[in-house]
Amino acid sequence: MGEARERTNRDMLRVRDAVDRDFAEELDLETLAALAHVSPDHLVRTFRSVFGETPHRYLQRRRIERAMFLLRTTDLPVTDVCLQVGYTSLGAFSDLFAGIVGQSPSAYRAAAEPTPAHTSFVMAWTRPSTHTHPSISKKRPTISDD
């Protein structure tokens, strides 16, 4: 591996670590790009080539993973879970959650059972994936679409 490629990978890891650490905060591309010393457009292209998804999609997935954990392990209301993982709109959070996980946050909580498996296995098994779950880009009919 060349020195330039190694430096790029380190920069992208720095960005990913920042997203992992500050997922509940307001993150923007300019701030993340500054961590990697690149432009926002270059960050999106490079992050996608290194990790297979854009920084925004990675941030969404990390937030949903955390929400899934909170829904399985706490009795917090769904609204509080939504706010704790960085969303300000319960509707947007619920739509995204259902699109990635395949069911609403309330239905997920009702179906979730404590598992005696090792934590790393549970995290890998329950990690949401765009390859195994329905796309969130499909338009769902709403009441106003009559």
N, C-alpha and C positions, 0 to 999 in steps of 0.2 A: 504494500500500500504506500502510495506516495505521501510526501510530507503535506502537500496541499490538501489531499483527501482526508488525511488524519486531522488536520486543523479544522476543516469543514465539519467533520463528524463531531469533534469536540465542541465546536460552536453550536451545533444543533442539539447536542446533549445538554448544553448549558440552557438553551431555550426550553427544552422539554422539562428539565429539572425545575425551571422557574414556573412553568405551567402546573407541574405536579405540586409544587409548594404553595402557589398562590391561586389555585383554581377557583376559589370562592371570591376572589377580588375582581375588580374591573380590569381586564387585560386588553390592551390594544396592540395592533401589529407594529406600530412605531416603537413602542417600548420593548417588545420582544425582538424586533430587528436590531435595536441598539445593543442588545446583549450579544448578538452575533456579529455586530459591526457590518451589517449589510442593509440594503434597502428593503422595505416591506415586501415588494414584489419578488425580489430575489429570495427572501426568507420563505415565502410560501412555496416557491418552486423547489428550493433546496430541501426544506423540511419534508415535502411530499416525496422527493426522490430518496431521502434517507429513511423515513419512517412509513411511507406508504399512505399517508393522509395529511391533510393540511393542518396547520396549527389550530385553526378554529374547530375543525372536526375532532382533533385530539382533545382540545379543551372540553368540548361537549361530552365526549366519551368519558373523560375523567370525572366530570361533574355527575354524570348519570351513574357511574360506578360507585361514587361516594353516596349518592342518593339511595342506591340499591342497598348498600351496607347499612345506612341509617334506618331504612324501612324494615330491614330484617332484624336489626338488633336493638331498636329503641321503640318507644311508644309515642314519639313526637308526632304531632299532626302533620299531614302532608304539606300544608302551607309552611310550617316551620322548616321542614326538610328542604323544600324549595328555596327558601331564603338562605339556609345554611350552606347550600352548595353553589350559591352565587346567582340565582335567578330572581328577578323581581316580579315576574308575571307567572302566576300559577297556571294559567291557560297554556302559555308557551312551554312551560316546564312539562306539563302533563302531556301535551302533544308530542314533544320531543321524546319523553320517556316512553310513551306508547309506541312511537315509531322505531325506537332502538330496541326496546325490550320485548315488545309484542303485546303488552298489556298495560293498563293504567297503573299508576303508583298504588292506588288503593287495592286493586286486584292483585298486584304483585305482593303487597304486604300480606293479604289474606292467604295467598298460596304459599308464601315462604315458610319453610320449616327449618328449625335449627338443625344443622348438620354436624355430626361428630367427626367429619373428615378434617384433615390437616388444613390449616388456613390457606397455604399457598395453592393447594388443589382447589379449594372453594373459590378463591379469587380468580384462578384461571378458568374454571368451569363456568362461573357466573359472569365473566367479562362480556359485555355487550359487543357485538360484532356486526358491521355493516354487511358482511358476507353471509351471515346466518339468520339475520332478522329482516323483516320487511323494510323497505325503503321509506324514509320519512318524507320523501319528496312527492309521493303520491297524494293527490288532493283528496281529502275526505269530504263527503257531503256535509254541509252544515244546515242549520235551520233556515238561514237566509238564502240558501241555494234553491229553494222550492220553485 
